[in-house]
Every structure is written in C-alpha cells, then in structure tokens.
Amino acid sequence: MAKTKPQSEGKTVALNKRARFDYDFVETYEAGIALSGAETKAVKEGHVQLKGAYVSLNDAEAVLKSAYIAPYKPAHQGEGYDPNRERKLLLHKRELQRLIGKTKEAGLTIVPIRVYLHGRYVKVEIALARGKKNYEKKDAIKKRELDREVRTRMYSSK
C-alpha cells in the first residue's frame, strides 16, 4: 500500500532531484522537522539544500543528516553553528515503527524528497525507497533524451 503525496501541499522550498533519479519510491511520508528559530527563518527564505541528505533511524527516532541549512544572517548564530548538523524528524510512533520494520526487512532506505512550508510549519517529505540499478538509470536517460528529441521535432515542424 503506497501512500500518495501529502494532502497539504505548501510552497516547496527545496527539492532533491537526484533522489528521483537514484531511487524508486515505494511510500512517501510527511514529517515535521525540529529546527531552531533562526534555522526556520533561513529555510523560509529558501537557504536549504537536500543534496546528499539522508534519513537515519536510531533508537525509535528519525534523524535527517547532511541537509545544509545556511546560517540566518540577522541572527548572528556565532562560530558554533553547524549548517550540516543532525535534525530530528517528527513522525507518529506507528509511522516510525513501520519505517524501521521496512528498512530492516526489505533492504529499503529512507531519503528526503523535498522541504516545504505548511502554514507556519516547515515539513519534510521523505520516501521509503529502493535503489535503482545502473541499467535502469541508463534507460531513464535514454527515454528522457528521446522525449526531448521528439518534442523538438514536433515544434520545429510547425
């Protein structure tokens, strides 16, 4: 039973395009993220990157790792601020238990897909994903190039 996109779609702040290329998504989940006030303001301004980010499960909690949130300039966070620090994801206990079971059982992984705003809250869309093989990636590239070629020929013939 694959979940669809979250019902509450807000303004997308950051996308992880590489994840769509590297993984097949089985299920998607919406999670809150524990941020400081200055980090929240930086995210709302769009100073966040998901390139290379992943989700780790440990001791009944989900943690977002390697997500870059730039320092919010007016807050003067000082020398001790780490823009790549681990950030706790807020999920329901049953969702967390399901994710833990699926990753252990089926060899799946959890990747962040996008960061978006839901009202005044910052949310992260995460996906339970299966890694693609190299030949699947090559097929996707070929299909994309063929589609692009067909589109250009259609528009050039008009």
VENKAJO-V20734 format. One record per residue. N is the residue number from 1. RES is the residue in one small letter. SS is DSSP state (~ for helix, > for strand, _ for the rest). NEAR is the number of other ideal C-beta (glycine too) atoms within 8 Angstrom. D_FIRST is the distance of its C-alpha to the first C-alpha in Angstrom with 1 decimal. Layout:
n=<N,N>
res=<RES,RES>
ss=<SS,SS>
near=<NEAR,NEAR>
d_first=<D_FIRST,D_FIRST>
//
This chain:
n=<1,2,3,4,5,6,7,8,9,10,11,12,13,14,15,16,17,18,19,20,21,22,23,24,25,26,27,28,29,30,31,32,33,34,35,36,37,38,39,40,41,42,43,44,45,46,47,48,49,50,51,52,53,54,55,56,57,58,59,60,61,62,63,64,65,66,67,68,69,70,71,72,73,74,75,76,77,78,79,80,81,82,83,84,85,86,87,88,89,90,91,92,93,94,95,96,97,98,99,100,101,102,103,104,105,106,107,108,109,110,111,112,113,114,115,116,117,118,119,120,121,122,123,124,125,126,127,128,129,130,131,132,133,134,135,136,137,138,139,140,141,142,143,144,145,146,147,148,149,150,151,152,153,154,155,156,157,158>
res=<m,a,k,t,k,p,q,s,e,g,k,t,v,a,l,n,k,r,a,r,f,d,y,d,f,v,e,t,y,e,a,g,i,a,l,s,g,a,e,t,k,a,v,k,e,g,h,v,q,l,k,g,a,y,v,s,l,n,d,a,e,a,v,l,k,s,a,y,i,a,p,y,k,p,a,h,q,g,e,g,y,d,p,n,r,e,r,k,l,l,l,h,k,r,e,l,q,r,l,i,g,k,t,k,e,a,g,l,t,i,v,p,i,r,v,y,l,h,g,r,y,v,k,v,e,i,a,l,a,r,g,k,k,n,y,e,k,k,d,a,i,k,k,r,e,l,d,r,e,v,r,t,r,m,y,s,s,k>
ss=<_,_,_,_,_,_,_,_,_,_,>,>,>,>,>,_,~,~,~,~,~,~,>,>,>,>,>,>,>,>,>,>,>,_,_,_,~,~,~,~,~,~,~,~,_,_,_,>,>,_,_,_,_,>,>,>,>,>,_,_,>,>,>,>,>,_,_,>,>,_,_,_,~,~,~,_,_,_,_,_,_,_,_,_,_,_,>,>,>,>,_,_,~,~,~,~,~,~,~,~,~,~,~,~,~,~,_,_,>,>,>,>,>,>,>,>,>,>,_,_,>,>,>,>,>,>,>,>,>,>,>,_,_,~,~,~,~,~,~,~,~,~,~,~,~,~,~,~,~,~,~,~,~,~,~,~,~,_>
near=<3,7,6,4,6,8,4,6,6,9,5,8,12,10,7,13,6,7,13,9,9,8,13,7,11,10,10,14,12,8,12,10,13,7,10,5,7,10,10,10,10,13,14,9,7,7,8,13,7,14,7,5,14,11,13,8,11,5,3,5,9,14,12,14,9,7,13,10,10,8,9,12,5,4,9,5,8,5,3,5,7,5,8,6,5,7,10,10,15,7,11,5,7,6,9,13,8,8,14,10,8,12,13,5,6,6,5,10,10,13,13,16,13,12,15,12,11,8,5,3,7,14,14,13,15,14,15,14,13,10,8,11,6,6,6,8,11,8,8,10,8,8,8,8,8,8,8,8,8,8,8,8,8,8,7,6,5,4>
d_first=<0.0,3.8,6.5,9.5,13.0,14.7,16.5,19.7,20.9,24.2,26.8,25.4,27.9,26.7,24.3,23.5,24.0,24.4,20.8,19.6,22.1,21.6,17.8,14.6,12.0,8.6,7.8,10.7,12.5,15.9,18.6,22.2,24.9,28.2,31.0,34.7,36.3,37.8,34.5,32.9,35.7,35.5,31.8,32.6,35.3,32.8,34.2,31.0,29.7,26.4,27.9,27.4,25.5,22.8,21.2,22.5,21.4,24.5,25.6,22.7,22.8,21.4,24.2,24.4,27.0,29.2,28.4,31.8,33.0,36.6,39.2,40.0,43.6,45.2,43.8,45.8,43.4,46.0,46.1,43.6,40.5,37.9,35.7,33.3,33.0,29.8,28.1,26.0,22.5,21.9,18.5,17.8,18.5,15.2,13.4,16.1,15.8,12.1,13.2,16.3,14.7,12.4,15.5,17.8,15.8,14.5,17.1,15.0,16.8,16.5,18.3,19.5,19.0,21.3,23.6,24.2,26.2,24.9,28.2,30.2,27.4,26.2,22.5,20.6,17.3,15.9,13.3,11.9,13.5,15.0,18.6,20.0,23.0,26.4,26.5,23.2,24.8,28.0,26.3,24.8,28.3,29.9,27.7,28.3,32.0,32.2,30.6,33.0,35.9,35.1,34.9,38.2,39.9,38.7,40.2,43.3,44.2,44.3>
//
